Structure formats: C-alpha cells, structure tokens
Amino acid sequence: LNELEFSRKRIAIDVRKALYSAVSNAENNHNLDIDSLVVAEAFVGKNLVMKRFASRARGRSSRILKPFSEITIVVREAGEAA
C-alpha cells in the first residue's frame, strides 16, 4: 500500500483502492489478520465496451470503442500455501 501511495503513475490510485478493498474484505468477511496478508494474485481483465458514433465529413459517421477493464486482487495470509 505504501508503494502505491507514493507512486506517480496514474493507475496507482485505482489499484490502491482495489487493494485496500481486498484487505478490508479479508478482515471483515474472513476474520484474517491484516498484518499477515500478502497479495497472492493480481490481474487485469476485459469488461464491457461502450460503442459510440462520431460525426464525420459528408454525412458519414465512424465508430468509437471505449473499452473498460476490471482489476482483480487476491490476498492470502503469509502462512497459507499458494
């Protein structure tokens, strides 16, 4: 969390929110100790794609795709086997 706090990359804010949420869920839902948690997996997958149209010259239009992605973070206690 500290590395993401001081990272200058734009995506670090969203990754930090997802990691903080995963840690909070592990503490509240599974009664795990937050000091012994480690990140077991972290990956990005595809989500929905918004399709829009933009006006072009001579009465034509072109398609604009606005893709979204989802961040998945899995945390485990340090003593557990991965």
LOLOLUM-63583 format. One record per residue (C-alpha): residue number from 1; x negated, y, z negated. Coordinates in nm, 2 decimals. Example, Ala and Ser with C-alpha at 12.3 -4.5 7.8 and 13.67 -1.06 7.14 Angstrom:
<paba: 1&X: -1.23&Y: -0.45&Z: -0.78>
<paba: 2&X: -1.37&Y: -0.11&Z: -0.71>
This chain:
<paba: 1&X: 0.00&Y: 0.00&Z: 0.00>
<paba: 2&X: -0.29&Y: 0.24&Z: -0.07>
<paba: 3&X: -0.44&Y: 0.19&Z: 0.27>
<paba: 4&X: -0.11&Y: 0.26&Z: 0.44>
<paba: 5&X: -0.06&Y: 0.57&Z: 0.21>
<paba: 6&X: -0.37&Y: 0.74&Z: 0.34>
<paba: 7&X: -0.37&Y: 0.61&Z: 0.70>
<paba: 8&X: -0.35&Y: 0.88&Z: 0.96>
<paba: 9&X: -0.16&Y: 0.66&Z: 1.21>
<paba: 10&X: 0.20&Y: 0.74&Z: 1.28>
<paba: 11&X: 0.33&Y: 0.39&Z: 1.24>
<paba: 12&X: 0.18&Y: 0.35&Z: 0.89>
<paba: 13&X: 0.48&Y: 0.53&Z: 0.74>
<paba: 14&X: 0.73&Y: 0.27&Z: 0.87>
<paba: 15&X: 0.50&Y: -0.02&Z: 0.79>
<paba: 16&X: 0.46&Y: 0.11&Z: 0.43>
<paba: 17&X: 0.84&Y: 0.14&Z: 0.39>
<paba: 18&X: 0.88&Y: -0.22&Z: 0.51>
<paba: 19&X: 0.61&Y: -0.35&Z: 0.28>
<paba: 20&X: 0.75&Y: -0.16&Z: -0.02>
<paba: 21&X: 1.09&Y: -0.31&Z: 0.06>
<paba: 22&X: 0.95&Y: -0.66&Z: 0.08>
<paba: 23&X: 0.77&Y: -0.62&Z: -0.26>
<paba: 24&X: 1.09&Y: -0.48&Z: -0.42>
<paba: 25&X: 1.30&Y: -0.77&Z: -0.28>
<paba: 26&X: 1.05&Y: -1.02&Z: -0.41>
<paba: 27&X: 1.06&Y: -0.86&Z: -0.76>
<paba: 28&X: 1.44&Y: -0.82&Z: -0.78>
<paba: 29&X: 1.57&Y: -1.13&Z: -0.59>
<paba: 30&X: 1.30&Y: -1.39&Z: -0.67>
<paba: 31&X: 1.16&Y: -1.27&Z: -1.00>
<paba: 32&X: 0.79&Y: -1.26&Z: -0.88>
<paba: 33&X: 0.51&Y: -1.07&Z: -1.04>
<paba: 34&X: 0.43&Y: -0.77&Z: -0.81>
<paba: 35&X: 0.07&Y: -0.76&Z: -0.91>
<paba: 36&X: 0.00&Y: -1.11&Z: -0.77>
<paba: 37&X: 0.18&Y: -1.06&Z: -0.44>
<paba: 38&X: -0.01&Y: -1.08&Z: -0.11>
<paba: 39&X: 0.10&Y: -1.04&Z: 0.25>
<paba: 40&X: 0.14&Y: -1.38&Z: 0.40>
<paba: 41&X: 0.27&Y: -1.28&Z: 0.74>
<paba: 42&X: 0.33&Y: -0.96&Z: 0.92>
<paba: 43&X: 0.45&Y: -0.93&Z: 1.28>
<paba: 44&X: 0.65&Y: -0.71&Z: 1.52>
<paba: 45&X: 0.93&Y: -0.85&Z: 1.74>
<paba: 46&X: 1.16&Y: -0.72&Z: 2.00>
<paba: 47&X: 1.50&Y: -0.57&Z: 1.91>
<paba: 48&X: 1.77&Y: -0.41&Z: 2.12>
<paba: 49&X: 1.70&Y: -0.19&Z: 2.43>
<paba: 50&X: 1.92&Y: 0.12&Z: 2.49>
<paba: 51&X: 1.99&Y: 0.17&Z: 2.86>
<paba: 52&X: 2.04&Y: 0.53&Z: 2.97>
<paba: 53&X: 2.05&Y: 0.71&Z: 3.31>
<paba: 54&X: 1.88&Y: 1.02&Z: 3.41>
<paba: 55&X: 1.99&Y: 1.25&Z: 3.70>
<paba: 56&X: 1.76&Y: 1.28&Z: 4.00>
<paba: 57&X: 1.75&Y: 1.48&Z: 4.32>
<paba: 58&X: 2.00&Y: 1.43&Z: 4.59>
<paba: 59&X: 2.27&Y: 1.29&Z: 4.37>
<paba: 60&X: 2.07&Y: 0.98&Z: 4.26>
<paba: 61&X: 2.00&Y: 0.85&Z: 3.92>
<paba: 62&X: 1.73&Y: 0.64&Z: 3.76>
<paba: 63&X: 1.74&Y: 0.40&Z: 3.47>
<paba: 64&X: 1.57&Y: 0.48&Z: 3.14>
<paba: 65&X: 1.50&Y: 0.20&Z: 2.90>
<paba: 66&X: 1.45&Y: 0.29&Z: 2.53>
<paba: 67&X: 1.32&Y: -0.03&Z: 2.36>
<paba: 68&X: 1.33&Y: -0.08&Z: 1.98>
<paba: 69&X: 1.12&Y: -0.32&Z: 1.77>
<paba: 70&X: 1.16&Y: -0.48&Z: 1.43>
<paba: 71&X: 0.89&Y: -0.53&Z: 1.16>
<paba: 72&X: 0.88&Y: -0.85&Z: 0.96>
<paba: 73&X: 0.67&Y: -0.88&Z: 0.65>
<paba: 74&X: 0.65&Y: -1.20&Z: 0.44>
<paba: 75&X: 0.49&Y: -1.17&Z: 0.09>
<paba: 76&X: 0.39&Y: -1.46&Z: -0.14>
<paba: 77&X: 0.23&Y: -1.49&Z: -0.48>
<paba: 78&X: -0.15&Y: -1.53&Z: -0.46>
<paba: 79&X: -0.15&Y: -1.88&Z: -0.62>
<paba: 80&X: 0.10&Y: -2.04&Z: -0.37>
<paba: 81&X: -0.01&Y: -2.24&Z: -0.07>
<paba: 82&X: 0.05&Y: -2.06&Z: 0.26>
